[in-house]
Amino acid sequence: MYSSQLYWKVPNFIVSPQQHGSPVEPQTLEAFIVHSIDTLDAHAEIMRAAWLAADPNATLIDAPRPLKGKLARSLKRTSADAAQG
């Protein structure tokens, strides 16, 4: 019914993005894409939570683990930016 290639790819696709530092590295392009999106989503959530907990007047904060360095607050759009499109 399905090719042997598909049979091999599906378990890797499901298992590889489970957790950062997973013992199973992504072995297919599809698994790598899912893993990368999952990591991006996790880091974005860490950044969002850090900024919600930070002083509202701060422009830089220390990045929480696993991120490194400093986090800079996003620039806010002004009415002049909105008028330009």
C-alpha positions in Angstrom: 0.0 0.0 0.0 2.7 2.5 1.1 6.3 2.6 0.0 9.0 1.4 2.4 10.4 4.9 2.3 7.2 6.4 3.8 7.2 3.6 6.4 10.7 4.7 7.5 10.0 8.5 7.4 6.8 8.6 9.5 8.3 7.4 12.9 11.3 9.9 12.5 8.9 12.7 11.6 6.9 12.0 14.8 9.7 11.3 17.2 12.5 13.8 16.3 10.8 17.1 17.3 9.8 15.9 20.8 12.2 17.9 22.8 15.3 20.1 22.6 18.3 17.8 23.0 16.3 14.8 21.9 18.4 11.7 21.3 16.8 11.3 17.9 18.0 14.0 15.5 15.8 14.9 12.5 16.7 12.6 9.7 14.4 13.9 7.0 13.7 17.3 5.6 10.1 17.2 6.9 11.3 16.2 10.4 13.9 19.0 10.3 11.2 21.6 9.3 8.9 20.5 12.2 11.8 20.6 14.6 12.9 24.1 13.5 9.4 25.5 13.7 8.9 23.9 17.2 12.2 25.5 18.4 11.3 28.9 16.9 7.9 28.7 18.6 9.4 27.8 22.0 12.0 30.6 21.8 9.3 33.2 20.8 7.2 32.1 23.8 10.2 32.4 26.1 10.9 36.0 24.8 7.2 36.9 25.1 7.0 35.7 28.7 10.3 37.5 29.6 9.0 40.8 28.3 5.6 40.4 30.1 7.6 40.0 33.4 10.0 42.8 32.6 9.9 46.5 33.7 7.6 48.2 31.1 10.2 51.0 30.6 13.1 48.7 30.0 14.5 48.6 26.4 16.9 45.7 27.1 16.7 42.8 29.4 18.8 39.7 30.1 17.7 36.8 28.0 16.4 33.9 30.0 17.8 30.4 29.3 18.1 28.8 26.8 18.4 32.1 25.0 21.7 34.1 25.4 22.6 37.7 25.6 20.2 40.6 25.8 16.7 41.0 24.4 15.7 44.3 22.9 12.1 45.5 23.0 10.4 45.7 19.6 10.0 49.1 18.1 6.5 50.5 18.3 4.7 51.8 15.2 4.1 55.5 15.3 1.2 57.3 13.5 3.8 58.5 10.9 4.7 54.9 10.2 1.0 54.0 9.8 0.5 56.9 7.4 3.3 55.6 5.1 1.6 52.3 4.8 
